[in-house]
């Protein structure tokens, strides 16, 4: 499923994962926890949510651990896709800051329009939406693992303010952040009860 989602998200089969990895990646852990929360849920929304999480995980893995395998030295399309790697890493490391697409384009010496075009072609979504995905993923982790207020989470994840955070979170997940946190707590308590009663 992840391999299929990877190809769909990037619209290319020219990526590989060299070597073996034994790392602790906070973003991967947050995706895994979010998936675990939705594994037993049924219905169209739950199915869509699982598929979306898998696609996001695939994009994250490729952004940080894959390398582009160019077909030919003169294949401009694949070369340009490979140029995105520094920009993707910068987004991941700084999504809590005020990121501008124009600045990301400058980092890899492209015009903003050209950068947006190859980003959308390679990643399957716009730079702005990709940044939002990173922020939402981090927000989910903070909602589940901390008792931080909505205002603190919105600040740490790079949203303009609490209202902007709540609006975007609901658009992406279909539920307000407060409800997401409450659902996660209920699921955790239920899991603990099942473990103790087993």
N, C-alpha and C positions, 0 to 999 in steps of 0.2 A: 504494500500500500504506500509506504513512504517513497519507494523507488519510483512508483507511478506518479505520485504527487510531485516529486522532484522534477520529473520531466515535464509535467504539465505546467508547473509554476515557472520554470525557466525556458520552456519551449525549445529545448535543445538537449541532445543526448551526449554532448561533448564535455562532460565533467567527470572527474574521477577523485577518489579519496586515497591518496598515497599513504602507505605505512599503516601502523596500528595506533589507536588512541586509547589512553587510559587517563581521563581527565575528569574534573568536576566542573561542569558547566551549569551555572545557575539558571540560565535560560532554558536549557534542555530539561533540567529538573522541574522547572515551573510548568513546562508543557506536559511533562509526564504526570504531574499531580493533577493538572487540569483535565487531562484525558481520563485519568483514573476516576475522577469525579463524575464524568459523563458516560463511562462505559456501560453502566447498568440501566441508563435511562433510555426510554423508548420514544418514538415519534419522529416526525420530520425535522423538528428543530434540533433535537439531540443528534440526529444523524448528520445534519448540516454542520453542527458545531464540531463534531468529531472530525469530519472531513477538513474543515477549515483549520483546526489545530494541527492536523497532520501536514497540510500544505505549508503552514507557517514553520513547523519544525523542519521540514525539508529545506525551505529557503534559508533558515538559520544555519543548518549544517553545511550547506553549500557555501554560504557567505563566509564561513569561518574555517572550514576544514577541507574544502574541495579545491581543485585546481582545474583551470580550463584546459582542455586538450584540443588544440587548434588542428584543423584538418590539413591546412596548407599554410605556408608562411604568408602567402598573399591573400588569404581568406579574411577580408576586412571585417566581415560581420562578426566572426568568432573572436578576432583580435580585440574589437571594441568591447565585446561582452566581458572579456578578461580584464579590461582596464577598470572595471567597476570594483574590483576587490578592495583597493584602498578606501574607496568611498563607503563601501558596505561596512568595513571594519570601523571606520570613523563614526558612522551612524550608531553602530552597536556600542561603542565606547562612550559616546557623548549624547545619546538620545534624551538625557535629562536636561540638556542645555537647549538654548534657542538655536535650532539648526535652520539654516537657509539653503534652499536648493541651489541658489547662485554660488554660494560658498563651496558646496560639495562639488559643483562642476569645475570650479577654479582649481580645486585640489588635484584633479586629474587632467587639468589643462584642456577643458572642453567648454564650448559655449553652453549656456543653460538649456537652450532648445535641443541641441545635439545630445546633451547629457540625459535629458528627460526621455528623448526618443529611444536611446539604446537601453536605458534603465527599464523602461516599460517593455521593450522587446525582449530583454534578457530575463527580467524578474517576473513579468506578467502583471505588474501593478506599478503605479506611479511612485516616485520618491517620497512624496508626501504621505501616501497611504502606507508605504513600507515603514516609515518612521513611526506612524501611528500604531502599527502592529507591534513594533518593539516596545513602545510605551505601554500599550495595553497589557502585553505579556508581563512586563515588570510590575505593573499595577496589580495584576492577579496574584503574583507571588507575595507582594506586600500585604494584600488584603487577607490572604490565607495564613501567612506566617508571622504577621505582626499585629499590634493593636494601634498602629498609627492612625491618626485622624484622616478624613478625606482630604482636608486641606494640605496636610503634610505629604500624603501620597501624590496628590496632584502636582505639588512642587517638585518632589523628587523625580517624577516621571516626565517632567518637561511640559506640562499643560499650562495654559495661560492662567487659569484659576480653577477653583473647585467646580464651578458651574460648567466650565468647558470640559473638565475631566468627566463629570457625571454624564454629560450629554454624549461624548464620544464613546465612553465605556458602554452605555446602553445601546448605542448604534451598532457597536461591534459584537456585543455578546447577547443582546436581547434582554438584558436584565440590569437594573441599577447596581452599582458597586456595593451598596449596603446589603442588598438582597443576596448578591453573590457571596459576600462574606458570611452571612447568616446561613446560607445553604451549605457552605463548606464546613462550617462549625457543626451543623446538624449531621452531615455525612461523617465527619471525624468522630463524633460522639457515638454514632450508630456502629461504626467500625470497631471502636474500642469495646463497646458492649458485646458485640459478636465475638471478639477475641477472648474476652473474659468468660463468656458463657460457653465457649467451645470446649 
